[in-house]
Amino acid sequence: MNIALIGSGGREHAICQKIHESKLTKKIICIPGNAGTKNIAENLEIDISNFNKIYKAIKIFKIDLVIVGPEEPLVKGLVNFLETKKVKVFGPNKVASRLEGSKAFMKKLCKKYNIPTAKFKICRNKKEVKNFLEKISLPIVVKADGLAAGKGVTICKNKKQVLKISEEIFKGKFKSSKKLVLEEFIQGEEASYFLIVDKYTFKFFGTAQDHKRVKENDKGPNTGGMGAYSPASIISKTIEKKIIKKIVKPTIFALRKAKNPYRGFLYVGLMIRNNEPYLIEFNVRMGDPECQVILPRLKSDFLKVIIYAVNNNLDKINIDWKKEKSMTIVLCSKGYPGVYKKNREIKNLDRLNLDKKSFVFHAGTKIIKDRLVSNGGRVLNITSTGNNFYKIRKKIINLISMINWKYGFFRKDIGWKIINKK
């Protein structure tokens, strides 16, 4: 099969690698891809919001299946566009993608179907923010309604901060929306639960724990993710049953009822408190960097699983997993998630003697005149699998020290909760 993969991050490189390993794959086109995907696929420099150009490339390269990696083209309706052109595509449609594209949409759905989540208020102006502040105790979580590249969520410890962040959103800090959601802060442990969904059924697709804050000990501002590990031991069989019953099934039922059945990866962002799961967010795609720790644990043929989902035959396939643990640490540009410089040369990658259990997934990278350079805030994902998280982390940090990229930084404490418990 000829496959087109949309996206350019670490998630897409991890997906591309799995497609490359499949016996069903003939050719892979990455739109636009990165320096890592360039080694196993053909990159096309096309803007992922230009649907017509994507379609032209699909026709030229005789693409049999399109897999959409990031959220933005999903929320903007790429799946709908391609389906009208009779192109096979894996991912949720525009309405179903509002689960991630609009925090307000997701919260309203929770309220209607009694899905456990934090108390909230959808606000369109300062007055509504002030009214909600009178009714709820601090800290409060402020969320931009639309997409914000993982940077639209702020935990505020005082009213002054709530008003400041709210004002910035109302003034259009994030182009996607000028409204916001205020939410009670739920104390607990975060976890991510993944599913692959077709029109009629869904199947488990891994668990992970992400580390959002930029600094060690979970300090500093939120990022797109500084590292992750899988599986997330906090999700026991008992909690998993509650996630399916109280969160997943009502959501999938609601979308089917609205005649917009969900199909694609579904990422359930959770807070676990007193053995009860609360929905924090939905993402309508694989997480990044969670994808980079889940896919190395997948034993089944990834592309075969996707094909079964696209054809609404998930009930006819078993998805098998390795028993190994997995971890990734993200090597970032200095200054991220604030201001950082691009086009910084990365040397020494070819010196890494990677075994079969270690991977370097490119994220913000590109090739300029045969030189590998940085092209984003999150630059590389160094991933490894094994039986012990402490040993895996030590191995990854050793690989990062061998890369010795002077323009970068990383968190040395990924997996600290699970490692410190042992």
Protein Blocks (a to p, Z undefined) as FASTA:
>chain_A
ZZddedjbfklmmmmmmmmmpmkbmbdcddebjfklmmmmccddddfklmklmmmmmmmn
opabdcdfblmlmmnommmmmmmnopacedddfklmmmmmpmklmmmmmmmnopacdddd
ddfbfklmmmmmmmpccddddddfbaeehpacccdfbfklmmmmmmmmmnopamkbccdc
dddddddddddddddddfkbccdebdadddfbfbghhiajddfbjbdcdddfklcfklmm
mmmmmmmmmmmmmmmmnopacedddddddddeehiacdfbdcfbdcdfklmmmmmmpmbd
fklmmmmmmnopmmmpccdddfbdcdddddddehiacdcdehiacehklmpccdfkbccd
dfbdcdeehiacdfbfblbdcddddjbfklmmmmmmmmmmmnopakbccdfkgoklmmmm
ZZ
